[in-house]
Amino acid sequence: MALFDLSGRVALVTGGNGGIGLGMAKGLASCGARVVVTGRDAAKNDAAVAELGGEAFALAADLRDPDAPARLVAEVLAQAGRLGILVNNAGMNIRKRPELITDEDWATVLDTNLTSAMRLTRAAYPALKASGHGRVINVGSILSLFGVPFSPAYGASKGAIVQYTRSLATAWATEGITANAVLPGWIDTDLTRRGRSEVPTLHDSVLGRTPMKRWGVPQDLAGIAAFLASDAAAFVTGTAIPVDGGFSIIG
């Protein structure tokens, strides 16, 4: 088998119906994986499946529901028969300064970005182990590394996802499962477009710091997803890899 050949493998990508998730899903599909995308918007799910083609399919789910992860894994296994790659990408942000964020804001962001990933990974563990080549790819952020004044809950969730990834890597290293985090930089998505409308200085500050002098696009995440899911990364686990056009190397 070629190093990047994912033929016969099944990948579940949360938030895979748009933005970074769809970019990663396309990378997996291009290497032969059967991709299952999940999100709350059924119309966006259907559009994503049409773009992915092949044997891709979608399952609607709201991962903030504590019971949804177990149901989702069961549905994937019922329809695809196996699950070997899990991409925890579903996420959201509430932009408020620390002194203004409410308990409800905090819980909403942490439940969506961190707790749902934990629940889904826990539910997927038996299938990942049975596959013999389990791969967990958690989507963090450059805000796993840096602080900004308008995203305290988001930053906390994305910092925690890196530590959670390291725990998975150490716990499951002898069970044929790797766990790695991808830290996207400033990617042009619906989420960051809203951010630019809410923080007028954001666009110029990002371009000013990014050596490549552009915002990323979702397709920039395709290659890292394919790599980490493949046999090429069989000895790579517990890492947190920025995909940010060099943003994180500027002091």
C-alpha positions in Angstrom: 0.0 0.0 0.0 1.3 3.5 -0.9 2.1 5.6 2.1 -0.8 8.0 1.6 -3.4 5.5 0.4 -6.5 5.5 2.6 -8.5 3.1 0.5 -10.8 0.9 2.6 -10.6 3.3 5.5 -13.6 5.2 6.9 -13.2 8.7 8.3 -15.7 10.7 10.4 -15.2 14.4 10.2 -17.3 16.6 12.6 -18.2 20.0 11.3 -17.2 18.5 7.9 -19.9 20.3 5.9 -17.9 23.5 5.5 -14.8 25.5 6.2 -11.8 23.7 7.7 -13.7 20.5 8.2 -14.7 20.2 4.5 -11.1 21.1 3.5 -9.8 18.2 5.6 -12.6 15.9 4.4 -11.5 16.6 0.8 -7.9 15.7 1.7 -9.0 12.4 3.1 -11.4 11.6 0.2 -8.7 12.4 -2.3 -6.5 9.6 -0.8 -9.3 7.1 -1.1 -11.0 7.3 2.4 -14.8 6.9 2.6 -15.7 10.1 4.4 -18.7 10.6 6.7 -19.4 14.3 7.5 -21.6 15.4 10.3 -23.1 18.8 11.2 -26.3 20.3 12.3 -27.3 21.8 9.0 -28.7 19.1 6.7 -28.6 21.2 3.6 -24.9 22.0 4.1 -24.3 18.3 4.8 -25.9 17.3 1.5 -23.8 19.9 -0.4 -20.6 18.7 1.2 -21.4 15.1 0.2 -22.0 16.3 -3.4 -18.5 17.9 -3.4 -16.8 14.9 -1.9 -18.4 12.4 -4.2 -17.5 8.7 -4.1 -19.1 6.8 -1.2 -19.2 9.8 1.1 -22.3 10.3 3.2 -23.6 12.6 5.9 -25.2 12.2 9.3 -26.9 15.1 11.0 -26.0 15.5 14.7 -25.8 18.1 17.4 -22.8 17.0 19.4 -23.7 19.3 22.3 -26.3 16.5 23.1 -24.5 14.2 25.5 -26.1 11.2 23.9 -25.3 12.2 20.3 -21.7 10.9 20.0 -22.6 7.2 20.9 -25.5 7.4 18.4 -23.3 8.9 15.7 -20.7 6.2 16.0 -23.3 3.5 15.9 -24.8 5.0 12.8 -21.4 5.1 11.1 -20.7 1.5 11.9 -24.2 0.5 10.7 -23.7 2.2 7.4 -20.0 1.8 6.7 -19.1 -1.2 8.8 -16.0 0.3 10.3 -14.4 3.5 11.6 -10.6 4.1 11.6 -10.2 7.9 11.4 -11.8 10.5 13.6 -11.4 14.2 12.9 -12.8 16.3 15.8 -13.3 19.7 14.1 -16.7 20.9 15.2 -16.3 24.3 16.9 -17.7 27.7 17.5 -16.7 31.0 19.2 -18.3 33.7 21.2 -16.3 36.9 21.0 -16.3 38.8 24.3 -13.7 40.2 26.6 -13.0 38.1 29.7 -14.9 40.5 32.0 -18.0 40.2 29.8 -18.3 36.5 29.2 -21.1 34.7 31.0 -21.3 31.3 32.5 -23.6 30.3 29.6 -21.2 31.6 27.0 -18.3 29.7 28.6 -20.3 26.5 28.8 -21.5 26.7 25.3 -18.0 27.1 23.8 -16.4 24.5 26.0 -19.2 22.0 25.4 -19.0 22.4 21.7 -15.2 22.6 21.2 -13.9 20.3 23.9 -16.4 18.2 25.7 -18.1 17.0 22.5 -14.7 15.9 21.2 -14.0 14.0 24.4 -17.4 12.2 24.2 -17.1 11.3 20.6 -13.5 10.1 20.9 -14.5 7.9 23.9 -17.4 6.5 21.9 -15.2 5.8 18.9 -12.4 4.2 20.8 -13.5 0.5 20.3 -13.9 1.0 16.6 -10.6 2.9 16.3 -8.8 0.1 18.1 -10.5 -2.6 16.1 -9.4 -1.0 12.9 -5.7 -1.6 13.6 -4.8 1.8 12.3 -6.8 4.2 14.5 -6.2 7.9 13.9 -7.6 10.8 16.0 -7.0 14.3 14.5 -8.1 17.0 16.9 -8.5 20.5 15.4 -7.1 23.1 17.7 -6.1 26.6 16.7 -3.2 29.0 16.8 -5.1 30.3 19.8 -4.0 27.1 21.4 -0.6 29.0 21.6 -1.5 32.7 21.7 -4.0 34.8 23.6 -6.3 37.4 22.2 -8.5 39.7 24.3 -11.8 38.8 22.5 -11.8 35.0 22.7 -11.1 33.7 26.3 -13.5 30.7 26.1 -12.4 29.7 22.6 -8.7 30.0 23.5 -9.2 27.9 26.7 -11.0 25.2 24.7 -8.3 25.1 22.0 -5.5 25.1 24.5 -7.2 22.2 26.3 -7.7 20.2 23.1 -3.9 20.0 22.7 -3.4 18.6 26.2 -6.3 16.2 25.6 -4.6 15.0 22.5 -1.4 14.3 24.4 -3.3 12.3 26.9 -4.9 10.2 24.1 -1.5 9.7 22.5 0.1 8.4 25.7 -2.9 6.2 26.6 -3.4 4.5 23.3 0.1 4.4 21.8 0.4 0.6 22.2 -3.1 0.0 20.8 -2.5 1.0 17.2 -4.1 4.5 17.7 -2.3 7.8 17.1 -3.6 11.1 18.2 -2.4 14.5 16.9 -3.7 18.0 16.9 -3.7 20.4 13.9 -3.6 24.1 14.7 -5.0 26.2 11.9 -4.0 29.7 11.6 -6.2 32.5 10.3 -8.3 30.6 7.7 -10.9 32.3 5.5 -14.1 30.7 6.8 -17.6 31.8 7.8 -16.3 31.8 11.4 -13.4 34.2 10.7 -15.5 36.4 8.4 -17.8 37.0 11.3 -14.7 37.7 13.4 -13.4 40.3 10.9 -16.8 42.0 11.0 -16.7 42.1 14.8 -13.0 43.1 15.2 -12.3 45.6 12.4 -8.5 45.6 13.0 -8.3 41.8 12.6 -7.7 41.6 8.9 -4.7 43.9 8.8 -3.1 42.6 11.9 -3.3 39.0 10.6 -1.7 40.0 7.2 0.9 42.1 9.0 2.1 39.1 11.1 1.8 36.3 8.6 5.0 35.7 6.5 3.0 34.4 3.6 0.9 37.6 3.6 -2.4 35.9 3.0 -5.2 34.3 4.9 -5.4 30.6 4.6 -8.1 28.7 2.8 -9.8 25.5 3.8 -7.9 23.5 1.2 -4.7 24.4 3.0 -5.8 21.8 5.6 -6.3 18.9 3.1 -2.7 17.8 3.1 -2.1 17.7 6.9 -5.3 15.7 7.3 -4.2 13.1 4.7 -0.7 12.9 6.2 -1.8 12.4 9.8 -4.5 9.8 8.8 -2.1 7.8 6.6 0.7 5.2 7.2 3.2 8.0 6.4 2.4 9.3 10.0 2.4 5.9 11.7 5.2 7.0 14.1 3.8 10.5 14.7 1.7 10.9 17.8 1.0 13.6 20.4 2.0 16.4 18.2 0.4 19.8 17.7 1.2 21.1 14.2 0.5 24.7 13.1 -0.9 25.2 9.6 -0.7 29.0 9.6 1.5 30.4 6.9 4.2 31.1 9.4 2.1 33.2 11.8 3.3 31.3 14.9 7.1 31.7 14.1 7.0 35.4 14.4 8.2 36.6 17.8 
